[in-house]
Amino acid sequence: MTADEVLTEQILVNLIANALRYTHAGGVVVGARRRAGSSSTSEVVLQVWDSGEGIAEDDRQRIFQEFVQIGNAERDRRKGLGLGLAIAARTAELLDTRIELDSQFGRGSRFGFALQQAEPQAMTVAPMIAGAAPIERLRVLIVDDDPAVREALSLLLKGWGVTYTIVEDTASAREALDRAALDEGPPYQVVLSDHRLREGHAGLDFLAGLKARAPRPGETIPGLALVTGDVDPELMRRVGEAEIFLIHKPVDPARLRALLNHLASA
């Protein structure tokens, strides 16, 4: 498929979460199929089917509006905020597609969106390079103001043999970078920062500032990654434009390890 993988995943996550929330019996199915597009190229349609409550015809347009929840007139926050489908619809617009809906009230719904099918390309497998830097040689700086998150990431990185420093604010992070720049040892190759930090500081602004800052003359920090639970499409767009890696909360250890492996071998 030809699309941004982060935005595509975010749409699917919201559609699946919505299906699970309203399916009390039966199940949820996620699938993909090909169909002819409007031009000579084909499309791939990603769909989420559920056997839930279904959506009345009068509600099928307004469910994509912000803070609209069918069957939650009392605004019970435990049932969500009514933003999932609105965010999915806005994100789909960024990918030049739209959310399609087919539903039978009382029997279930099918949500889907189409993406242009990419042309197949031959892939080459890079040979293993002798002496390539393993993950244990990385030096990682983490910025997060949540003690529980800092402890969890510390346990992960310690178990992987990664050299790391964890701080709770951007001021401490800059001090750590300054100290590393004065040392003769290796600088930080990776900086992970939470987005919503205390005192109104934004992790994305901090990381974007590091893009223009060389820890030492002629050097850059190759791995800048934003860690966030925010699903705002505008934030996703800004992250992409800044060419910063994105890690969604809750942090998936396998994805974090894959990113570190990628940076270690780059």
C-alpha positions as CSV (number, residue, x, y, z in Angstrom):
1,M,0.0,0.0,0.0
2,T,1.1,3.6,-0.6
3,A,0.5,5.4,2.7
4,D,2.1,6.6,5.9
5,E,2.3,3.6,8.1
6,V,1.9,5.5,11.3
7,L,-1.3,7.2,10.2
8,T,-2.7,4.0,8.7
9,E,-2.1,2.1,12.0
10,Q,-3.7,4.9,14.0
11,I,-6.9,4.7,11.9
12,L,-7.1,0.9,12.4
13,V,-6.4,1.2,16.1
14,N,-9.3,3.7,16.5
15,L,-11.7,1.6,14.4
16,I,-10.8,-1.6,16.3
17,A,-11.2,0.1,19.7
18,N,-14.6,1.4,18.6
19,A,-15.7,-2.1,17.4
20,L,-14.6,-3.7,20.7
21,R,-16.3,-1.1,22.8
22,Y,-19.7,-1.8,21.2
23,T,-19.5,-5.5,20.6
24,H,-20.8,-7.4,23.6
25,A,-21.4,-10.7,21.9
26,G,-20.0,-12.3,18.8
27,G,-16.7,-10.9,17.6
28,V,-14.6,-8.4,15.7
29,V,-12.8,-9.2,12.4
30,V,-10.1,-7.2,10.7
31,G,-9.3,-7.8,7.1
32,A,-7.9,-6.5,3.8
33,R,-9.0,-7.0,0.2
34,R,-8.3,-5.7,-3.2
35,R,-10.7,-3.8,-5.4
36,A,-10.5,-1.8,-8.6
37,G,-9.7,1.9,-8.0
38,S,-11.0,4.9,-9.8
39,S,-7.9,4.8,-12.1
40,S,-5.9,2.0,-13.7
41,T,-4.4,1.1,-10.3
42,S,-5.9,-1.1,-7.7
43,E,-6.8,-0.3,-4.1
44,V,-6.5,-2.2,-0.9
45,V,-9.5,-1.8,1.4
46,L,-8.8,-2.3,5.1
47,Q,-12.0,-3.2,7.0
48,V,-13.1,-3.8,10.6
49,W,-16.3,-5.9,11.0
50,D,-18.2,-6.3,14.3
51,S,-21.3,-8.0,15.5
52,G,-22.2,-5.2,17.9
53,E,-25.2,-2.9,18.3
54,G,-25.2,-1.4,14.8
55,I,-25.8,2.2,14.0
56,A,-29.2,3.7,13.2
57,E,-29.3,5.5,9.8
58,D,-29.9,8.9,11.5
59,D,-26.7,8.6,13.5
60,R,-24.3,7.5,10.7
61,Q,-23.0,10.9,9.9
62,R,-22.8,12.4,13.3
63,I,-20.8,9.6,14.9
64,F,-17.8,11.0,13.1
65,Q,-18.2,14.3,14.9
66,E,-16.1,15.0,18.0
67,F,-17.5,14.0,21.4
68,V,-20.4,12.1,19.9
69,Q,-21.2,8.8,21.6
70,I,-24.2,6.7,20.8
71,G,-25.8,5.2,23.9
72,N,-23.9,7.3,26.4
73,A,-26.2,10.2,27.1
74,E,-24.9,10.3,30.7
75,R,-21.3,11.0,29.4
76,D,-19.8,8.2,31.4
77,R,-16.0,8.8,30.9
78,R,-15.4,5.1,31.4
79,K,-16.9,4.6,28.0
80,G,-14.4,6.9,26.3
81,L,-14.6,10.5,25.1
82,G,-16.2,10.1,21.7
83,L,-13.1,11.1,19.8
84,G,-12.0,7.8,18.2
85,L,-14.1,7.9,15.1
86,A,-13.6,11.7,14.7
87,I,-9.8,11.2,14.8
88,A,-10.0,8.3,12.4
89,A,-12.0,10.4,9.9
90,R,-9.6,13.3,10.2
91,T,-6.6,11.1,9.8
92,A,-8.1,9.4,6.7
93,E,-8.4,12.9,5.1
94,L,-4.6,13.3,5.6
95,L,-4.1,10.1,3.6
96,D,-6.5,11.3,0.9
97,T,-9.1,8.7,1.7
98,R,-12.3,8.5,3.8
99,I,-14.0,6.1,6.3
100,E,-16.7,4.0,4.7
101,L,-19.5,2.7,6.8
102,D,-22.1,0.0,6.3
103,S,-24.3,-1.0,9.3
104,Q,-27.4,-2.8,10.2
105,F,-29.0,-1.6,13.4
106,G,-28.9,-4.3,16.0
107,R,-26.7,-6.6,13.9
108,G,-23.3,-5.0,13.5
109,S,-21.2,-2.6,11.5
110,R,-18.4,-2.5,9.0
111,F,-15.9,0.3,8.8
112,G,-13.3,0.6,6.2
113,F,-11.0,2.8,4.1
114,A,-9.1,2.4,0.9
115,L,-5.5,3.0,0.0
116,Q,-3.8,2.9,-3.3
117,Q,-2.0,-0.4,-3.9
118,A,1.8,0.0,-4.3
119,E,3.7,-1.5,-7.1
120,P,5.7,-4.5,-6.1
121,Q,9.4,-4.0,-5.9
122,A,12.3,-6.4,-5.6
123,M,13.9,-6.3,-2.1
124,T,17.5,-6.9,-1.4
125,V,18.7,-8.2,1.9
126,A,21.8,-6.4,3.2
127,P,24.5,-8.8,4.3
128,M,25.6,-8.7,8.0
129,I,28.6,-6.4,8.4
130,A,31.3,-7.7,10.6
131,G,31.8,-5.5,13.6
132,A,28.4,-3.7,13.2
133,A,27.5,-1.9,16.4
134,P,25.2,-4.1,18.5
135,I,22.4,-2.6,20.7
136,E,24.7,-2.8,23.7
137,R,26.9,0.0,22.3
138,L,24.1,2.5,22.2
139,R,24.0,5.4,24.6
140,V,20.4,6.5,25.2
141,L,19.0,9.6,26.9
142,I,15.4,9.4,28.1
143,V,13.2,12.4,29.1
144,D,10.0,11.5,31.0
145,D,8.3,13.1,34.0
146,D,6.4,10.0,35.0
147,P,8.3,7.9,37.7
148,A,6.5,4.7,36.7
149,V,7.5,5.1,33.0
150,R,11.1,5.9,33.9
151,E,11.3,2.8,36.1
152,A,9.8,0.6,33.4
153,L,12.1,1.9,30.7
154,S,15.1,1.6,33.0
155,L,14.4,-2.1,33.6
156,L,14.0,-2.7,29.8
157,L,17.2,-1.0,28.8
158,K,19.2,-2.5,31.7
159,G,18.0,-5.9,30.6
160,W,19.2,-5.2,27.0
161,G,22.6,-4.0,28.1
162,V,22.1,-0.5,26.9
163,T,23.9,2.4,28.4
164,Y,21.3,5.0,29.4
165,T,20.5,8.1,31.3
166,I,16.9,9.0,32.5
167,V,15.9,12.5,33.5
168,E,12.5,14.1,34.2
169,D,12.7,17.4,32.3
170,T,14.3,19.1,29.3
171,A,16.6,21.2,31.4
172,S,18.2,18.1,32.9
173,A,18.4,16.6,29.5
174,R,20.3,19.5,28.1
175,E,22.7,19.3,31.0
176,A,23.3,15.6,30.3
177,L,24.0,16.4,26.7
178,D,26.4,19.2,27.6
179,R,28.3,16.8,30.0
180,A,28.5,14.2,27.3
181,A,29.9,16.7,24.8
182,L,32.8,17.4,27.2
183,D,33.6,13.8,27.8
184,E,35.9,11.8,25.6
185,G,33.5,8.8,25.5
186,P,30.8,8.3,22.9
187,P,27.9,10.9,22.8
188,Y,24.3,10.0,23.0
189,Q,23.1,8.3,19.8
190,V,19.4,8.2,20.8
191,V,17.2,10.6,22.7
192,L,13.7,9.5,23.6
193,S,11.3,12.1,25.0
194,D,7.7,12.1,26.2
195,H,5.6,14.7,24.5
196,R,3.5,16.2,27.3
197,L,6.0,17.2,29.9
198,R,5.5,19.3,33.1
199,E,5.5,23.1,33.1
200,G,4.0,23.1,29.6
201,H,7.1,21.8,27.9
202,A,6.5,19.8,24.7
203,G,8.8,16.9,23.9
204,L,8.4,17.5,20.1
205,D,9.8,21.1,20.4
206,F,12.7,19.8,22.5
207,L,13.6,17.1,20.0
208,A,13.2,19.4,17.0
209,G,15.6,21.8,18.7
210,L,18.1,19.0,19.0
211,K,18.0,18.5,15.2
212,A,19.9,21.7,14.7
213,R,22.2,21.2,17.6
214,A,25.4,19.2,17.2
215,P,26.6,17.5,20.4
216,R,30.2,18.0,19.1
217,P,31.5,19.7,15.9
218,G,30.5,17.8,12.9
219,E,28.2,15.3,14.8
220,T,24.5,14.9,15.0
221,I,22.2,12.7,17.1
222,P,21.0,10.1,14.7
223,G,18.0,8.8,16.8
224,L,15.4,11.2,18.0
225,A,12.1,9.6,19.1
226,L,8.9,11.1,20.5
227,V,7.0,8.9,23.0
228,T,3.3,9.9,23.2
229,G,-0.2,8.6,23.7
230,D,-1.5,11.6,21.7
231,V,-3.3,10.7,18.5
232,D,-3.9,14.1,17.1
233,P,-3.3,14.0,13.3
234,E,-1.7,17.4,13.4
235,L,0.9,16.2,15.9
236,M,1.5,13.1,13.7
237,R,2.1,15.4,10.7
238,R,4.5,17.6,12.6
239,V,6.5,14.6,13.8
240,G,6.7,13.4,10.2
241,E,7.9,16.7,8.9
242,A,10.5,16.9,11.6
243,E,11.8,13.5,10.6
244,I,11.6,12.2,14.2
245,F,10.7,8.7,15.1
246,L,7.4,8.1,16.8
247,I,6.7,5.6,19.6
248,H,3.1,5.3,20.8
249,K,2.1,4.7,24.4
250,P,1.9,2.2,26.0
251,V,5.4,1.5,24.8
252,D,5.7,-1.8,23.1
253,P,9.0,-3.4,24.1
254,A,9.3,-5.2,20.8
255,R,8.9,-2.0,18.8
256,L,11.4,-0.1,21.0
257,R,13.9,-2.9,20.6
258,A,13.4,-2.9,16.9
259,L,14.1,0.8,16.7
260,L,17.2,0.6,18.8
261,N,18.5,-2.3,16.7
262,H,17.9,-0.2,13.6
263,L,19.8,2.7,15.0
264,A,22.6,0.5,16.2
265,S,23.1,-1.0,12.8
266,A,22.7,2.3,10.8
